[in-house]
Amino acid sequence: MKLLFDLFPLLIFFGTFKFYDIYVATGAAIIATFIQVTVFWAKNRRFESMHIMTLIIITFFGGLTILLKDDVFIKWKPTVVNWLFSGVIVGMLLFAKKSALEYVMGKQIALPDAVWKNLNRAWAIFFLVMGALNLYVAFYYNAGADAAIRTATWVNFKVFGLLGLTLAFIIGQMFFLSKHIKMKEPDR
């Protein structure tokens, strides 16, 4: 259920794009993200940092897309998000006592330090590659095609390609972690 909740703005964006255009879909995604943050706050009386970061970025890039009637800004959004994630992971590896993923998952699972570092490096590289791949599809793939076809190709890639690659990477990480994982006993 949480996965569906987290994907809510993306699903709204995709569905709206199929019936309207990139500008209406971008506006719908901004509204859906506001709704997502509001519902999460109403239910949990706290904000989730990923939702807030997504709200700020979608509002900024989506707002520019709508205001300037130029879809280049919304096409940059996934790259910026992925590269920010990569930067945070690398920054925490270099300067923090705990790595980013250890900070997020360390209460649920126990891993040796070397495994945490390798896991974080893998995710940092993954996010870096995903950002570059988004730019390639958005601006270079199918470059000779009509602008509407290129935008539709990018939307499909954003929804299915990026999501599919992420799910495949998560499954791969599960196999990697299964050799090292030790579940922590719950506090009593």
VENLIN-V555903 format. One record per pair of residues at least 12 apart in sequence whose C-alpha atoms are under 7 Angstrom apart, sorted by the first residue. I is the first residue (numbers start at 1). J is the second residue. D is the distance in whole Angstrom. If there is no record, write none. Layout:
I;J;D
I;J;D
This chain:
8;32;7
9;29;5
9;32;5
9;33;5
10;29;7
10;159;7
12;28;7
12;29;6
12;32;7
13;25;5
13;26;6
13;28;6
13;29;5
23;65;7
23;66;6
26;62;6
27;62;7
30;58;6
30;59;6
30;62;7
33;55;6
34;55;7
37;51;6
57;77;7
58;77;7
61;73;5
61;74;5
61;77;6
62;74;5
75;138;6
76;135;7
78;131;6
78;134;7
79;131;4
79;132;7
79;134;6
79;135;7
82;127;5
82;128;6
82;130;7
82;131;5
83;127;6
83;128;6
83;131;6
85;127;7
86;124;4
86;125;7
86;127;5
86;128;6
89;120;6
89;124;6
90;124;7
99;120;7
101;120;6
102;116;6
108;183;7
108;184;6
109;181;7
109;182;6
109;183;5
109;184;5
110;181;6
110;182;5
110;183;6
110;184;6
111;180;6
111;181;6
111;182;7
137;154;6
138;154;5
